[in-house]
Amino acid sequence: MAGRAQSFGTMAEAYERFRPGYPVELFDRVTAYMGSRPRTALEIGAGTGKATRLFARRGVVVTATEPDAAMRAELRKHVPPGVRTLRAAFEDVRPGETYGLVYAAAALHWTDPEGRWSRMAALLEPGGVFACFGGSVRLADPAVDEAVRAARARFLETDEVPSPDGTPPEDEMQWPGTELGRSEWFTDVRQSVIRRRLTMSDADYAGHLSTVSAYLVLPPPEREQVFGRIRQVLPRTVEIVADITVHLARRCHER
């Protein structure tokens, strides 16, 4: 997992180009849970700033952390003025300043589980909110999906990131809601899903796969082969399912 977590910098520009952004509905869902728009927010693992822009452009003062230098450089190209960017992993952010909202967009699973929730709580104002959101991108057509699975099988059994706490995918509450529900630091844990279907070209879908960690850690010759095989079985245009699973929780006042 550590190797996969550190693999993205080489593809920072592709990550910005091919990864889907986040819809306004996500911002509305977070603020509805909070009861108002947060004044300040800390983002964990901001990447190239897909989620940073969503919040910053709606008046939230965002501090965006990103440990990879190349990703942070790409991030700084795209965020609005006023966003503070820090080259830091979540574990390196020192307690002191607190925020009304701390959030992670498709990045929390790369953080160290040891002391994760006590560190998170220390960064939040009493009653502040933690938000986590993300989800895999998959092909909507089962036949095309199976063809891609077969094309990559020699190189990869799966390109998914496994659940950090082993929660089966069929369980109603998924990670990190499972951990949040057990944590003494958080309460009022909620999970919801924003449904999305998007259409992209075969080239753009292959470009998206080029930013997925399971492919990034393959040796370059194998990576070229697997992408060549996948492109051969893709139609010119593909429909993808890009649902966003949202987890929200509130820091306990008494902690």
N, C-alpha and C positions, 0 to 999 in steps of 0.2 A: 504493500500500500504506500510506503514511503516513496518508492521510486515513481509510482504513478502520480503521487501528489506533487512531485517536483518536475514533472515532465512537460508542463504547459508552456514554459517560456519560449521554447524553440518555435512555437506556433502562435505567438501572440497576435500577429496580424490576421492570420486565418481564423483564430478564435473570435476576433472582433467582426470579421466579415461573415462567417458562416453560422455562428451561434444565434439562435433566436433571442430577441429582446424580451422585455416584460411588459404586459399590458397595463393600462390605467386601472383596470379592475383590481389588480393586485394591490395597488396603493390604496384604493377605496376600501378594500377588505381589511387591510391593516389599520387604517385610520378609524373605520367603523368599530373595530374591536377596542381600540384605544379610547374612543369617545371624542377624539379631536386630533388634529394634525400634530405630530411631535415637533418640538422646536429644534431638538438636536438628535442626531443619530450617529452611531458607530457601525460601520460595515466591516464584516470579517471576510477576508479573502475576496476582494472586490474584482479581481480579474481585470478585464478591460473596461469595466464600468457600466455594464448593461443595466444593472439595478441601481447603481449610483445615480445615473441620469434620471431615472424614474422619480426618485425621491427629491433630489436636489432641484429639479426643475419645477417642483411644486412647493418650494419654500422651506424645505428642511435643510438645516445646516449639517452637512454630512462630513464626517471624517472617515475616509476610506483607507483601510489597511490592505496591503498586498505584499507578500514576502518576495516574490520573484521580480527581479529588476526589469526584465523585458516586458512583463505584463504591466508593471507599474508605469513604465514609459508609455505604453500604448494607452493605458488608462488616462494619463495626464493629457493626451491629445484630444480626448473626447468629452471630458467632464466640464460642466459650466464653471465660470469663475466663482470663487468662494468655497469650492470643495477642497478640503485639506487632504493630501495623500501622504501616507506613511509607509515606508518599506519595513514591514513587520509582520511576523506571524501572530496569530491569536495569542499564543503562549508568551510572546514577547511584549504584549501591550501591558504597560504597568498600570495598576490601579491608581486612582487619584481623581482624575476627571470622570464624571458620570454623565449618562445620557438618558434621554427619555425613551429611546428605542435603540436596541442592538439587533442587527439582523445579519443573516448569512444567506447568500444566493448561490445554491449549488456548490457550497464550499465547506459546510460544517463537518461533513464526513471525513475531511482531511485533517481535522484538529485532533489533538491528543485527548483521549477520553479521561485521563487521570486529572481529576480536579476541574473538569470542564465546566460544571454548573456552578461551582462556587466562584470560579473566575468570572463567569458570565454575570452572575449576580452582583459581583463587586463593581462591574462596569455600568450597572443600571441604577438610576434613581429609585428610591423606595416606591413600589407600585409601577415602575417602568416595565416596558414590554420587550420580550424577545420574540423575534420572528425568524422563521426558517422556511425557505421555499425553493423548489426546484423539481426536477423530474427528468426521466429519460426521454429521449426522442426515438420513436420507433415507427416503422413502416405500417401504414394502415391496412394495406392489402396483405392478407395472410399468405397468399401464394408468393408474392414478391419477398416478403419477410423470410419465408422458408428458403427461397432461392439464395438469398444473401447469407443465411445461416450456413447453408451447404457450401457456398463459395468460400467462406472464411474458416470452415471447420478444421482444415489442415493446420491452421495457424492459431485459431482462437476458438475455444469452446463457447465462450460468451464474452460480450464486451460490456456487460453491466458491472456496476460497483455493488458488491454484496452489502446487505444491511449490516451496519456496524455492530448491532447487538443481536444479530441472528434472527430478527423477527421474520416469520414467513410472509411472503407477499400476499397471501390470502387473508391475513389477519386484518381486522377492522382498523385498529390503531397501528400506524406505522412509526418507525423511527424517524425523528427523535422524540415524537410524542410519547413513545413508550418510556424513554429515559426521563423526560420531563415529568411524566405522571408519577414516577418513583422518587423524584428529587424533592428534598426538603426546602429548596430555595424558590420553587415556582408553584403557582396555582392556576386554576382556570385554564387548563390545557385544552386547546381546540384544534381540530384538524378539518380541513376542507379542501376541495379540489376545484381548480379553474380549468374547464375543458377547452382544449384548443386543437384545431386541425389546420394544418398549413400545407401549402403546395410549393414544391421547389423542383428545380431541374435535377437530373441525375448528377451533373457535375457539382452542383451546390450540396447535394446530399453526400457525395463522396468527400467534398470539402469539409462538411460537418464531421464526418467520421475521422478525418485527419486531425481533428482537435480532441478526440476522445482518448483518454489515458491508456486504455487497453491496447490501442494501436500505436500510440506514441512510444511505448516501451519496447515494441518489437524491434529487432535489428533492421536497419534500413532496407536491406535486400528483401526480407520477408514482408516488410510494410509495402514495398512497391508491388510485390506479387499479389498480396491480398487485395489491395485496392484495384489492381488490374482485373482480378477475378470478379470482384464485386461490380465493377463498372460494366462488365460483360452481361450480367444478368439483370441490370436495372433498365426499366423503360425510360424514355426520354424525360418524362415528368413523373414525380412520385408525390403521393399524399402521405403526410406524416401525422402521427398523434404526438402532440407536445403538451400534454396536460401538466399543470403546475400544482403540486401538492403543497399546501400552506399549513404550517404549524405555528400557533400563537400561544404564548404563556405570559403570565404576569409575575413579576418578582414579588415575593411575599413581603408585606409591610413590616412584619415583626422580626425579620432576619436582619 
